[in-house]
Amino acid sequence: MQSVGIKRVFWTTDTGEWECAKVRDLVDALENLGAVDMPDVATTLSNVFVTKHEVLMLRRTMGYD
């Protein structure tokens, strides 16, 4: 998303509530997954759903193919 210029994403939770986040914040959260000083990261990442296709694309992009 970041590479094509998407700056903000919106999604619904399983209860139907809308949430949003900046793509930059999501990328930072994924890169600092083990960081203790980011309390909102767990909340943000608990709502992230990744499909098998996205995992395969990430693996290809990162050279793990």
mmCIF file of the N, C-alpha and C atoms, coordinates in Angstrom:
data_MODEL
# 
_entry.id   MODEL 
# 
loop_
_atom_site.group_PDB 
_atom_site.id 
_atom_site.type_symbol 
_atom_site.label_atom_id 
_atom_site.label_alt_id 
_atom_site.label_comp_id 
_atom_site.label_asym_id 
_atom_site.label_entity_id 
_atom_site.label_seq_id 
_atom_site.pdbx_PDB_ins_code 
_atom_site.Cartn_x 
_atom_site.Cartn_y 
_atom_site.Cartn_z 
_atom_site.occupancy 
_atom_site.B_iso_or_equiv 
_atom_site.pdbx_formal_charge 
_atom_site.auth_seq_id 
_atom_site.auth_comp_id 
_atom_site.auth_asym_id 
_atom_site.auth_atom_id 
_atom_site.pdbx_PDB_model_num 
ATOM 1   N N  . MET A 1 1  ? 0.824   -1.180  0.000  1.00 0.00 ? 1  MET A N  1 
ATOM 2   C CA . MET A 1 1  ? 0.000   0.000   0.000  1.00 0.00 ? 1  MET A CA 1 
ATOM 3   C C  . MET A 1 1  ? 0.871   1.247   0.000  1.00 0.00 ? 1  MET A C  1 
ATOM 4   N N  . GLN A 1 2  ? 1.901   1.226   0.798  1.00 0.00 ? 2  GLN A N  1 
ATOM 5   C CA . GLN A 1 2  ? 2.761   2.396   0.902  1.00 0.00 ? 2  GLN A CA 1 
ATOM 6   C C  . GLN A 1 2  ? 3.468   2.671   -0.419 1.00 0.00 ? 2  GLN A C  1 
ATOM 7   N N  . SER A 1 3  ? 3.863   1.626   -1.123 1.00 0.00 ? 3  SER A N  1 
ATOM 8   C CA . SER A 1 3  ? 4.612   1.810   -2.362 1.00 0.00 ? 3  SER A CA 1 
ATOM 9   C C  . SER A 1 3  ? 3.763   2.386   -3.492 1.00 0.00 ? 3  SER A C  1 
ATOM 10  N N  . VAL A 1 4  ? 2.452   2.273   -3.424 1.00 0.00 ? 4  VAL A N  1 
ATOM 11  C CA . VAL A 1 4  ? 1.590   2.836   -4.465 1.00 0.00 ? 4  VAL A CA 1 
ATOM 12  C C  . VAL A 1 4  ? 0.914   4.126   -4.022 1.00 0.00 ? 4  VAL A C  1 
ATOM 13  N N  . GLY A 1 5  ? 1.282   4.644   -2.848 1.00 0.00 ? 5  GLY A N  1 
ATOM 14  C CA . GLY A 1 5  ? 0.811   5.951   -2.421 1.00 0.00 ? 5  GLY A CA 1 
ATOM 15  C C  . GLY A 1 5  ? -0.431  5.969   -1.548 1.00 0.00 ? 5  GLY A C  1 
ATOM 16  N N  . ILE A 1 6  ? -0.891  4.809   -1.080 1.00 0.00 ? 6  ILE A N  1 
ATOM 17  C CA . ILE A 1 6  ? -2.042  4.788   -0.174 1.00 0.00 ? 6  ILE A CA 1 
ATOM 18  C C  . ILE A 1 6  ? -1.550  5.236   1.193  1.00 0.00 ? 6  ILE A C  1 
ATOM 19  N N  . LYS A 1 7  ? -2.191  6.260   1.743  1.00 0.00 ? 7  LYS A N  1 
ATOM 20  C CA . LYS A 1 7  ? -1.728  6.828   3.003  1.00 0.00 ? 7  LYS A CA 1 
ATOM 21  C C  . LYS A 1 7  ? -2.583  6.440   4.191  1.00 0.00 ? 7  LYS A C  1 
ATOM 22  N N  . ARG A 1 8  ? -3.847  6.137   3.962  1.00 0.00 ? 8  ARG A N  1 
ATOM 23  C CA . ARG A 1 8  ? -4.754  5.812   5.067  1.00 0.00 ? 8  ARG A CA 1 
ATOM 24  C C  . ARG A 1 8  ? -5.672  4.691   4.615  1.00 0.00 ? 8  ARG A C  1 
ATOM 25  N N  . VAL A 1 9  ? -5.947  3.742   5.522  1.00 0.00 ? 9  VAL A N  1 
ATOM 26  C CA . VAL A 1 9  ? -6.840  2.626   5.206  1.00 0.00 ? 9  VAL A CA 1 
ATOM 27  C C  . VAL A 1 9  ? -7.986  2.572   6.213  1.00 0.00 ? 9  VAL A C  1 
ATOM 28  N N  . PHE A 1 10 ? -9.118  2.084   5.748  1.00 0.00 ? 10 PHE A N  1 
ATOM 29  C CA . PHE A 1 10 ? -10.316 1.949   6.568  1.00 0.00 ? 10 PHE A CA 1 
ATOM 30  C C  . PHE A 1 10 ? -10.799 0.511   6.465  1.00 0.00 ? 10 PHE A C  1 
ATOM 31  N N  . TRP A 1 11 ? -11.332 -0.022  7.560  1.00 0.00 ? 11 TRP A N  1 
ATOM 32  C CA . TRP A 1 11 ? -11.874 -1.370  7.570  1.00 0.00 ? 11 TRP A CA 1 
ATOM 33  C C  . TRP A 1 11 ? -12.931 -1.468  8.653  1.00 0.00 ? 11 TRP A C  1 
ATOM 34  N N  . THR A 1 12 ? -13.689 -2.552  8.593  1.00 0.00 ? 12 THR A N  1 
ATOM 35  C CA . THR A 1 12 ? -14.676 -2.792  9.642  1.00 0.00 ? 12 THR A CA 1 
ATOM 36  C C  . THR A 1 12 ? -14.225 -3.957  10.498 1.00 0.00 ? 12 THR A C  1 
ATOM 37  N N  . THR A 1 13 ? -14.568 -3.900  11.768 1.00 0.00 ? 13 THR A N  1 
ATOM 38  C CA . THR A 1 13 ? -14.261 -4.989  12.683 1.00 0.00 ? 13 THR A CA 1 
ATOM 39  C C  . THR A 1 13 ? -15.335 -6.054  12.539 1.00 0.00 ? 13 THR A C  1 
ATOM 40  N N  . ASP A 1 14 ? -15.166 -7.158  13.241 1.00 0.00 ? 14 ASP A N  1 
ATOM 41  C CA . ASP A 1 14 ? -16.170 -8.222  13.175 1.00 0.00 ? 14 ASP A CA 1 
ATOM 42  C C  . ASP A 1 14 ? -17.493 -7.806  13.803 1.00 0.00 ? 14 ASP A C  1 
ATOM 43  N N  . THR A 1 15 ? -17.494 -6.707  14.563 1.00 0.00 ? 15 THR A N  1 
ATOM 44  C CA . THR A 1 15 ? -18.743 -6.193  15.132 1.00 0.00 ? 15 THR A CA 1 
ATOM 45  C C  . THR A 1 15 ? -19.361 -5.116  14.242 1.00 0.00 ? 15 THR A C  1 
ATOM 46  N N  . GLY A 1 16 ? -18.717 -4.783  13.130 1.00 0.00 ? 16 GLY A N  1 
ATOM 47  C CA . GLY A 1 16 ? -19.256 -3.811  12.189 1.00 0.00 ? 16 GLY A CA 1 
ATOM 48  C C  . GLY A 1 16 ? -18.831 -2.375  12.425 1.00 0.00 ? 16 GLY A C  1 
ATOM 49  N N  . GLU A 1 17 ? -17.936 -2.137  13.376 1.00 0.00 ? 17 GLU A N  1 
ATOM 50  C CA . GLU A 1 17 ? -17.453 -0.782  13.647 1.00 0.00 ? 17 GLU A CA 1 
ATOM 51  C C  . GLU A 1 17 ? -16.326 -0.418  12.685 1.00 0.00 ? 17 GLU A C  1 
ATOM 52  N N  . TRP A 1 18 ? -16.338 0.828   12.206 1.00 0.00 ? 18 TRP A N  1 
ATOM 53  C CA . TRP A 1 18 ? -15.289 1.298   11.311 1.00 0.00 ? 18 TRP A CA 1 
ATOM 54  C C  . TRP A 1 18 ? -14.050 1.700   12.098 1.00 0.00 ? 18 TRP A C  1 
ATOM 55  N N  . GLU A 1 19 ? -12.898 1.348   11.546 1.00 0.00 ? 19 GLU A N  1 
ATOM 56  C CA . GLU A 1 19 ? -11.613 1.767   12.105 1.00 0.00 ? 19 GLU A CA 1 
ATOM 57  C C  . GLU A 1 19 ? -10.754 2.269   10.961 1.00 0.00 ? 19 GLU A C  1 
ATOM 58  N N  . CYS A 1 20 ? -9.733  3.060   11.291 1.00 0.00 ? 20 CYS A N  1 
ATOM 59  C CA . CYS A 1 20 ? -8.808  3.527   10.263 1.00 0.00 ? 20 CYS A CA 1 
ATOM 60  C C  . CYS A 1 20 ? -7.412  3.649   10.865 1.00 0.00 ? 20 CYS A C  1 
ATOM 61  N N  . ALA A 1 21 ? -6.442  3.694   9.989  1.00 0.00 ? 21 ALA A N  1 
ATOM 62  C CA . ALA A 1 21 ? -5.057  3.865   10.422 1.00 0.00 ? 21 ALA A CA 1 
ATOM 63  C C  . ALA A 1 21 ? -4.242  4.400   9.256  1.00 0.00 ? 21 ALA A C  1 
ATOM 64  N N  . LYS A 1 22 ? -3.176  5.080   9.598  1.00 0.00 ? 22 LYS A N  1 
ATOM 65  C CA . LYS A 1 22 ? -2.234  5.502   8.570  1.00 0.00 ? 22 LYS A CA 1 
ATOM 66  C C  . LYS A 1 22 ? -1.375  4.299   8.195  1.00 0.00 ? 22 LYS A C  1 
ATOM 67  N N  . VAL A 1 23 ? -1.129  4.143   6.910  1.00 0.00 ? 23 VAL A N  1 
ATOM 68  C CA . VAL A 1 23 ? -0.325  3.021   6.432  1.00 0.00 ? 23 VAL A CA 1 
ATOM 69  C C  . VAL A 1 23 ? 1.066   3.076   7.061  1.00 0.00 ? 23 VAL A C  1 
ATOM 70  N N  . ARG A 1 24 ? 1.612   4.274   7.196  1.00 0.00 ? 24 ARG A N  1 
ATOM 71  C CA . ARG A 1 24 ? 2.936   4.431   7.813  1.00 0.00 ? 24 ARG A CA 1 
ATOM 72  C C  . ARG A 1 24 ? 2.947   3.870   9.231  1.00 0.00 ? 24 ARG A C  1 
ATOM 73  N N  . ASP A 1 25 ? 1.878   4.130   10.003 1.00 0.00 ? 25 ASP A N  1 
ATOM 74  C CA . ASP A 1 25 ? 1.798   3.614   11.370 1.00 0.00 ? 25 ASP A CA 1 
ATOM 75  C C  . ASP A 1 25 ? 1.689   2.093   11.386 1.00 0.00 ? 25 ASP A C  1 
ATOM 76  N N  . LEU A 1 26 ? 0.947   1.541   10.438 1.00 0.00 ? 26 LEU A N  1 
ATOM 77  C CA . LEU A 1 26 ? 0.835   0.079   10.364 1.00 0.00 ? 26 LEU A CA 1 
ATOM 78  C C  . LEU A 1 26 ? 2.169   -0.565  10.002 1.00 0.00 ? 26 LEU A C  1 
ATOM 79  N N  . VAL A 1 27 ? 2.879   0.047   9.068  1.00 0.00 ? 27 VAL A N  1 
ATOM 80  C CA . VAL A 1 27 ? 4.194   -0.470  8.686  1.00 0.00 ? 27 VAL A CA 1 
ATOM 81  C C  . VAL A 1 27 ? 5.154   -0.389  9.871  1.00 0.00 ? 27 VAL A C  1 
ATOM 82  N N  . ASP A 1 28 ? 5.152   0.744   10.574 1.00 0.00 ? 28 ASP A N  1 
ATOM 83  C CA . ASP A 1 28 ? 6.002   0.890   11.756 1.00 0.00 ? 28 ASP A CA 1 
ATOM 84  C C  . ASP A 1 28 ? 5.641   -0.156  12.813 1.00 0.00 ? 28 ASP A C  1 
ATOM 85  N N  . ALA A 1 29 ? 4.354   -0.398  12.991 1.00 0.00 ? 29 ALA A N  1 
ATOM 86  C CA . ALA A 1 29 ? 3.908   -1.374  13.980 1.00 0.00 ? 29 ALA A CA 1 
ATOM 87  C C  . ALA A 1 29 ? 4.383   -2.777  13.613 1.00 0.00 ? 29 ALA A C  1 
ATOM 88  N N  . LEU A 1 30 ? 4.318   -3.110  12.338 1.00 0.00 ? 30 LEU A N  1 
ATOM 89  C CA . LEU A 1 30 ? 4.777   -4.440  11.916 1.00 0.00 ? 30 LEU A CA 1 
ATOM 90  C C  . LEU A 1 30 ? 6.285   -4.574  12.052 1.00 0.00 ? 30 LEU A C  1 
ATOM 91  N N  . GLU A 1 31 ? 7.017   -3.501  11.752 1.00 0.00 ? 31 GLU A N  1 
ATOM 92  C CA . GLU A 1 31 ? 8.476   -3.551  11.870 1.00 0.00 ? 31 GLU A CA 1 
ATOM 93  C C  . GLU A 1 31 ? 8.926   -3.622  13.317 1.00 0.00 ? 31 GLU A C  1 
ATOM 94  N N  . ASN A 1 32 ? 8.160   -3.033  14.233 1.00 0.00 ? 32 ASN A N  1 
ATOM 95  C CA . ASN A 1 32 ? 8.510   -3.009  15.652 1.00 0.00 ? 32 ASN A CA 1 
ATOM 96  C C  . ASN A 1 32 ? 7.598   -3.926  16.459 1.00 0.00 ? 32 ASN A C  1 
ATOM 97  N N  . LEU A 1 33 ? 7.296   -5.066  15.907 1.00 0.00 ? 33 LEU A N  1 
ATOM 98  C CA . LEU A 1 33 ? 6.325   -5.973  16.501 1.00 0.00 ? 33 LEU A CA 1 
ATOM 99  C C  . LEU A 1 33 ? 6.660   -6.335  17.939 1.00 0.00 ? 33 LEU A C  1 
ATOM 100 N N  . GLY A 1 34 ? 7.917   -6.454  18.269 1.00 0.00 ? 34 GLY A N  1 
ATOM 101 C CA . GLY A 1 34 ? 8.292   -6.843  19.619 1.00 0.00 ? 34 GLY A CA 1 
ATOM 102 C C  . GLY A 1 34 ? 8.518   -5.684  20.566 1.00 0.00 ? 34 GLY A C  1 
ATOM 103 N N  . ALA A 1 35 ? 8.312   -4.462  20.111 1.00 0.00 ? 35 ALA A N  1 
ATOM 104 C CA . ALA A 1 35 ? 8.586   -3.287  20.940 1.00 0.00 ? 35 ALA A CA 1 
ATOM 105 C C  . ALA A 1 35 ? 7.576   -3.176  22.071 1.00 0.00 ? 35 ALA A C  1 
ATOM 106 N N  . VAL A 1 36 ? 8.079   -2.903  23.260 1.00 0.00 ? 36 VAL A N  1 
ATOM 107 C CA . VAL A 1 36 ? 7.225   -2.779  24.440 1.00 0.00 ? 36 VAL A CA 1 
ATOM 108 C C  . VAL A 1 36 ? 6.650   -1.375  24.557 1.00 0.00 ? 36 VAL A C  1 
ATOM 109 N N  . ASP A 1 37 ? 7.338   -0.381  24.015 1.00 0.00 ? 37 ASP A N  1 
ATOM 110 C CA . ASP A 1 37 ? 6.923   1.012   24.205 1.00 0.00 ? 37 ASP A CA 1 
ATOM 111 C C  . ASP A 1 37 ? 5.847   1.484   23.229 1.00 0.00 ? 37 ASP A C  1 
ATOM 112 N N  . MET A 1 38 ? 5.155   0.567   22.556 1.00 0.00 ? 38 MET A N  1 
ATOM 113 C CA . MET A 1 38 ? 4.104   0.924   21.608 1.00 0.00 ? 38 MET A CA 1 
ATOM 114 C C  . MET A 1 38 ? 2.792   0.279   22.037 1.00 0.00 ? 38 MET A C  1 
ATOM 115 N N  . PRO A 1 39 ? 2.070   0.862   22.995 1.00 0.00 ? 39 PRO A N  1 
ATOM 116 C CA . PRO A 1 39 ? 0.857   0.230   23.521 1.00 0.00 ? 39 PRO A CA 1 
ATOM 117 C C  . PRO A 1 39 ? -0.269  0.097   22.513 1.00 0.00 ? 39 PRO A C  1 
ATOM 118 N N  . ASP A 1 40 ? -0.370  0.998   21.537 1.00 0.00 ? 40 ASP A N  1 
ATOM 119 C CA . ASP A 1 40 ? -1.445  0.917   20.558 1.00 0.00 ? 40 ASP A CA 1 
ATOM 120 C C  . ASP A 1 40 ? -1.182  -0.113  19.472 1.00 0.00 ? 40 ASP A C  1 
ATOM 121 N N  . VAL A 1 41 ? 0.036   -0.606  19.390 1.00 0.00 ? 41 VAL A N  1 
ATOM 122 C CA . VAL A 1 41 ? 0.380   -1.571  18.353 1.00 0.00 ? 41 VAL A CA 1 
ATOM 123 C C  . VAL A 1 41 ? -0.426  -2.851  18.505 1.00 0.00 ? 41 VAL A C  1 
ATOM 124 N N  . ALA A 1 42 ? -0.546  -3.352  19.706 1.00 0.00 ? 42 ALA A N  1 
ATOM 125 C CA . ALA A 1 42 ? -1.290  -4.597  19.910 1.00 0.00 ? 42 ALA A CA 1 
ATOM 126 C C  . ALA A 1 42 ? -2.736  -4.441  19.484 1.00 0.00 ? 42 ALA A C  1 
ATOM 127 N N  . THR A 1 43 ? -3.340  -3.314  19.787 1.00 0.00 ? 43 THR A N  1 
ATOM 128 C CA . THR A 1 43 ? -4.721  -3.071  19.383 1.00 0.00 ? 43 THR A CA 1 
ATOM 129 C C  . THR A 1 43 ? -4.826  -2.990  17.873 1.00 0.00 ? 43 THR A C  1 
ATOM 130 N N  . THR A 1 44 ? -3.913  -2.261  17.244 1.00 0.00 ? 44 THR A N  1 
ATOM 131 C CA . THR A 1 44 ? -3.945  -2.113  15.791 1.00 0.00 ? 44 THR A CA 1 
ATOM 132 C C  . THR A 1 44 ? -3.714  -3.446  15.097 1.00 0.00 ? 44 THR A C  1 
ATOM 133 N N  . LEU A 1 45 ? -2.697  -4.175  15.526 1.00 0.00 ? 45 LEU A N  1 
ATOM 134 C CA . LEU A 1 45 ? -2.359  -5.425  14.855 1.00 0.00 ? 45 LEU A CA 1 
ATOM 135 C C  . LEU A 1 45 ? -3.348  -6.547  15.145 1.00 0.00 ? 45 LEU A C  1 
ATOM 136 N N  . SER A 1 46 ? -4.084  -6.466  16.233 1.00 0.00 ? 46 SER A N  1 
ATOM 137 C CA . SER A 1 46 ? -5.056  -7.521  16.506 1.00 0.00 ? 46 SER A CA 1 
ATOM 138 C C  . SER A 1 46 ? -6.202  -7.475  15.513 1.00 0.00 ? 46 SER A C  1 
ATOM 139 N N  . ASN A 1 47 ? -6.350  -6.371  14.799 1.00 0.00 ? 47 ASN A N  1 
ATOM 140 C CA . ASN A 1 47 ? -7.420  -6.227  13.826 1.00 0.00 ? 47 ASN A CA 1 
ATOM 141 C C  . ASN A 1 47 ? -6.937  -6.388  12.389 1.00 0.00 ? 47 ASN A C  1 
ATOM 142 N N  . VAL A 1 48 ? -5.669  -6.724  12.187 1.00 0.00 ? 48 VAL A N  1 
ATOM 143 C CA . VAL A 1 48 ? -5.128  -6.859  10.845 1.00 0.00 ? 48 VAL A CA 1 
ATOM 144 C C  . VAL A 1 48 ? -5.358  -8.283  10.351 1.00 0.00 ? 48 VAL A C  1 
ATOM 145 N N  . PHE A 1 49 ? -5.942  -8.388  9.170  1.00 0.00 ? 49 PHE A N  1 
ATOM 146 C CA . PHE A 1 49 ? -6.176  -9.687  8.550  1.00 0.00 ? 49 PHE A CA 1 
ATOM 147 C C  . PHE A 1 49 ? -5.343  -9.762  7.288  1.00 0.00 ? 49 PHE A C  1 
ATOM 148 N N  . VAL A 1 50 ? -4.527  -10.782 7.167  1.00 0.00 ? 50 VAL A N  1 
ATOM 149 C CA . VAL A 1 50 ? -3.660  -10.936 6.008  1.00 0.00 ? 50 VAL A CA 1 
ATOM 150 C C  . VAL A 1 50 ? -4.045  -12.218 5.294  1.00 0.00 ? 50 VAL A C  1 
ATOM 151 N N  . THR A 1 51 ? -4.276  -12.111 3.992  1.00 0.00 ? 51 THR A N  1 
ATOM 152 C CA . THR A 1 51 ? -4.629  -13.295 3.210  1.00 0.00 ? 51 THR A CA 1 
ATOM 153 C C  . THR A 1 51 ? -3.372  -14.057 2.798  1.00 0.00 ? 51 THR A C  1 
ATOM 154 N N  . LYS A 1 52 ? -3.558  -15.270 2.361  1.00 0.00 ? 52 LYS A N  1 
ATOM 155 C CA . LYS A 1 52 ? -2.440  -16.095 1.909  1.00 0.00 ? 52 LYS A CA 1 
ATOM 156 C C  . LYS A 1 52 ? -1.745  -15.418 0.720  1.00 0.00 ? 52 LYS A C  1 
ATOM 157 N N  . HIS A 1 53 ? -2.529  -14.822 -0.162 1.00 0.00 ? 53 HIS A N  1 
ATOM 158 C CA . HIS A 1 53 ? -1.969  -14.123 -1.320 1.00 0.00 ? 53 HIS A CA 1 
ATOM 159 C C  . HIS A 1 53 ? -1.022  -13.012 -0.882 1.00 0.00 ? 53 HIS A C  1 
ATOM 160 N N  . GLU A 1 54 ? -1.430  -12.233 0.120  1.00 0.00 ? 54 GLU A N  1 
ATOM 161 C CA . GLU A 1 54 ? -0.588  -11.140 0.604  1.00 0.00 ? 54 GLU A CA 1 
ATOM 162 C C  . GLU A 1 54 ? 0.701   -11.661 1.215  1.00 0.00 ? 54 GLU A C  1 
ATOM 163 N N  . VAL A 1 55 ? 0.618   -12.767 1.939  1.00 0.00 ? 55 VAL A N  1 
ATOM 164 C CA . VAL A 1 55 ? 1.822   -13.368 2.516  1.00 0.00 ? 55 VAL A CA 1 
ATOM 165 C C  . VAL A 1 55 ? 2.766   -13.811 1.411  1.00 0.00 ? 55 VAL A C  1 
ATOM 166 N N  . LEU A 1 56 ? 2.229   -14.452 0.376  1.00 0.00 ? 56 LEU A N  1 
ATOM 167 C CA . LEU A 1 56 ? 3.071   -14.901 -0.734 1.00 0.00 ? 56 LEU A CA 1 
ATOM 168 C C  . LEU A 1 56 ? 3.690   -13.714 -1.472 1.00 0.00 ? 56 LEU A C  1 
ATOM 169 N N  . MET A 1 57 ? 2.934   -12.642 -1.645 1.00 0.00 ? 57 MET A N  1 
ATOM 170 C CA . MET A 1 57 ? 3.480   -11.446 -2.296 1.00 0.00 ? 57 MET A CA 1 
ATOM 171 C C  . MET A 1 57 ? 4.580   -10.813 -1.448 1.00 0.00 ? 57 MET A C  1 
ATOM 172 N N  . LEU A 1 58 ? 4.393   -10.757 -0.132 1.00 0.00 ? 58 LEU A N  1 
ATOM 173 C CA . LEU A 1 58 ? 5.425   -10.220 0.757  1.00 0.00 ? 58 LEU A CA 1 
ATOM 174 C C  . LEU A 1 58 ? 6.679   -11.079 0.700  1.00 0.00 ? 58 LEU A C  1 
ATOM 175 N N  . ARG A 1 59 ? 6.499   -12.397 0.700  1.00 0.00 ? 59 ARG A N  1 
ATOM 176 C CA . ARG A 1 59 ? 7.651   -13.293 0.619  1.00 0.00 ? 59 ARG A CA 1 
ATOM 177 C C  . ARG A 1 59 ? 8.425   -13.058 -0.686 1.00 0.00 ? 59 ARG A C  1 
ATOM 178 N N  . ARG A 1 60 ? 7.691   -12.889 -1.777 1.00 0.00 ? 60 ARG A N  1 
ATOM 179 C CA . ARG A 1 60 ? 8.352   -12.656 -3.064 1.00 0.00 ? 60 ARG A CA 1 
ATOM 180 C C  . ARG A 1 60 ? 9.085   -11.323 -3.050 1.00 0.00 ? 60 ARG A C  1 
ATOM 181 N N  . THR A 1 61 ? 8.445   -10.284 -2.509 1.00 0.00 ? 61 THR A N  1 
ATOM 182 C CA . THR A 1 61 ? 9.044   -8.958  -2.448 1.00 0.00 ? 61 THR A CA 1 
ATOM 183 C C  . THR A 1 61 ? 10.311  -8.969  -1.592 1.00 0.00 ? 61 THR A C  1 
ATOM 184 N N  . MET A 1 62 ? 10.305  -9.733  -0.511 1.00 0.00 ? 62 MET A N  1 
ATOM 185 C CA . MET A 1 62 ? 11.445  -9.755  0.391  1.00 0.00 ? 62 MET A CA 1 
ATOM 186 C C  . MET A 1 62 ? 12.509  -10.765 -0.034 1.00 0.00 ? 62 MET A C  1 
ATOM 187 N N  . GLY A 1 63 ? 12.277  -11.474 -1.149 1.00 0.00 ? 63 GLY A N  1 
ATOM 188 C CA . GLY A 1 63 ? 13.269  -12.385 -1.667 1.00 0.00 ? 63 GLY A CA 1 
ATOM 189 C C  . GLY A 1 63 ? 13.305  -13.750 -1.004 1.00 0.00 ? 63 GLY A C  1 
ATOM 190 N N  . TYR A 1 64 ? 12.200  -14.165 -0.388 1.00 0.00 ? 64 TYR A N  1 
ATOM 191 C CA . TYR A 1 64 ? 12.158  -15.475 0.269  1.00 0.00 ? 64 TYR A CA 1 
ATOM 192 C C  . TYR A 1 64 ? 11.614  -16.574 -0.629 1.00 0.00 ? 64 TYR A C  1 
ATOM 193 N N  . ASP A 1 65 ? 11.436  -16.283 -1.909 1.00 0.00 ? 65 ASP A N  1 
ATOM 194 C CA . ASP A 1 65 ? 10.932  -17.294 -2.835 1.00 0.00 ? 65 ASP A CA 1 
ATOM 195 C C  . ASP A 1 65 ? 11.984  -18.281 -3.239 1.00 0.00 ? 65 ASP A C  1 
# 
